Amino acid sequence: MNWLARKLGWLKVPIAAYLVITLGLPVLHGAARRADFVGHALWVLAGCGLVVAAALAVTAVIDVALHLTRKDSP
């Protein structure tokens, strides 16, 4: 899990800011009482999950490529 936290640490602030803007502010303004807010929140959370999964996949591919192309020093 430490590997994952190190690799995706740069996403903490952008994801947090996005969640505050798209979920936190509407909740503060009373949108949580609306029936369609739950659907909106689920889409937002699913989108964030997809972004994190894509970032993890790209990071893993880059790590594997760097590992395979690394030349061992004598």
C-alpha positions as CSV (number, residue, x, y, z in Angstrom):
1,M,0.0,0.0,0.0
2,N,2.9,2.4,0.6
3,W,3.9,2.0,-3.1
4,L,0.4,3.0,-4.1
5,A,0.4,6.0,-1.7
6,R,3.8,7.2,-3.0
7,K,2.8,6.8,-6.7
8,L,-0.6,8.5,-6.4
9,G,0.2,11.1,-3.8
10,W,0.2,13.8,-6.3
11,L,-3.5,13.2,-7.0
12,K,-4.6,14.0,-3.4
13,V,-5.0,17.8,-3.8
14,P,-6.7,17.8,-7.3
15,I,-9.1,15.0,-6.3
16,A,-9.9,16.6,-3.0
17,A,-10.5,20.0,-4.6
18,Y,-12.7,18.5,-7.2
19,L,-14.7,16.6,-4.6
20,V,-15.1,19.8,-2.5
21,I,-16.3,21.8,-5.4
22,T,-18.7,19.2,-6.9
23,L,-20.0,17.6,-3.7
24,G,-19.1,19.8,-0.7
25,L,-20.4,23.1,-2.0
26,P,-23.7,21.8,-3.3
27,V,-24.2,20.1,0.1
28,L,-23.6,23.4,1.9
29,H,-26.2,25.0,-0.3
30,G,-28.9,22.4,0.4
31,A,-28.6,20.2,-2.6
32,A,-28.3,17.0,-0.5
33,R,-32.1,17.3,0.1
34,R,-32.8,16.8,-3.6
35,A,-33.4,13.3,-4.9
36,D,-31.1,13.7,-7.9
37,F,-28.1,14.7,-5.8
38,V,-27.3,11.0,-4.8
39,G,-27.1,10.2,-8.5
40,H,-24.8,13.1,-9.1
41,A,-22.6,12.1,-6.2
42,L,-22.3,8.5,-7.4
43,W,-21.2,9.7,-10.9
44,V,-18.7,12.1,-9.4
45,L,-17.2,9.3,-7.1
46,A,-17.2,6.8,-10.0
47,G,-15.4,9.4,-12.2
48,C,-12.8,10.0,-9.5
49,G,-12.3,6.2,-9.1
50,L,-11.8,5.9,-12.9
51,V,-9.2,8.7,-12.9
52,V,-7.3,7.1,-10.0
53,A,-7.4,3.7,-11.7
54,A,-6.2,5.2,-15.0
55,A,-3.4,7.1,-13.2
56,L,-2.4,3.8,-11.4
57,A,-2.4,1.9,-14.7
58,V,-0.2,4.5,-16.5
59,T,2.1,4.6,-13.5
60,A,2.4,0.8,-13.4
61,V,3.2,0.7,-17.2
62,I,5.8,3.4,-16.8
63,D,7.4,1.6,-13.9
64,V,7.5,-1.7,-15.8
65,A,9.0,-0.1,-18.8
66,L,11.7,1.7,-16.8
67,H,12.5,-1.6,-15.0
68,L,12.8,-3.5,-18.3
69,T,15.0,-0.9,-19.9
70,R,17.2,-0.3,-16.9
71,K,20.8,-1.3,-17.5
72,D,22.5,-3.0,-14.5
73,S,25.6,-1.2,-13.5
74,P,28.8,-3.3,-13.1
